Amino acid sequence: MVTSKFTNLIDLNDMPVSWWNKVISLGSEIADNPKKYAHCCDGKIMATLFYEPSTRTQMSFQTAMLRLGGTIIGFDNPATSSVAKGENLKDTTKIVSGYADIMVMRHPSEGSAKAAALTAECPIINAGDGGHLHPTQTLTDMLTLHKEKGRTENLTIGLCGDLKNGRTVHSLCKALSCYKGNRFILISTKELRLPFYIKDILNAHGCEFKEVDSIDEAIPQLDVLYMTRIQRERFSSEEEYERQKDVYRLDHDKMLKARNDLIVLHPLPRVDEIAIDVDNDPRALYFKQAEYGMYVRMALIITVLRNDYRTELLVGNVKNGVKCSNPKCITHKEYYLPNSFRGNGDTLECEYCDERVLLRH
Ligand code: NCD
């Protein structure tokens, strides 16, 4: 077992639900009175290491730290850092974590945040690791539900778009399955269905869910419609992306079929999946959701810097000679990482990216 010296946020499910609820209620308090928190992080430095494009996540983290009185360092283009010279993740994060008090990282490889946390000298926050997870977007989504629906339980949530590659969807389903009475309607083409391991989590928590093909079929039943972008950068071919890209589009006509108390969320950026004519509908809350993201990140920074919850990084066993079967897993890029898996027998689960690995004898 490897336990961290720090409160890292790699996957929300590493913490108890009570921990998330505290972050959300602090975020809610900050949203109501941000000035009160203006000096909470005086003298603290946050590093943002963005190996993938970002507008909201990066800027909301940066403004969150600045609004708390702290300062920021970092890069948003690895091509202008030593990464371009071939520096590995371990060295970059180890060095930067020596300069900063807290580090926020987005990276295209799945499991990269956990890999960085193994050697970092400060807490790490996962701001998106490939198509795997995006826990701070989920905190944003949950603060939005708390503020706008008054609850994170007993909701019927429709998730639409790229459920296969959308990390925001994966984190949100995992988190909302931990509250009672949530039902999921998964709207996607059959090629872009939610991964099996997430469906197993929904089943394990006794959550009702169904998979459907059309928005029209689902929309009248929903409390929340969570739209997502087709994740072009995660497709192996441009042709496949072209086939998927325009399948779903929420517009004014579709909104006519929805309840008055529906809320429409989207982690953004939007491409074409929500028509501009929906923006003026009072049920369209995606811009407000982005603002809540800043407040919840202020709450998260304060909570992580308190460092009163130690996360376990590796709990399984190192299996020399077994490689994760997910080509996007960080273990295929950073060879020094211990090949650590949960479970025993013939089915193992990679501890970095959660991929199931079947052993053949
Ligand atoms: C999302 C992401 O990066 O996963 N954006 C965000 O952080 N708000 C969604 C996306 O890129 O589609």
Residues whose N, C-alpha, C, O or C-beta is under 5 A from the ligand:
A	BS01	NCD	R56 T57 G128 H134 R167 T168 R229 P267 L268 P269
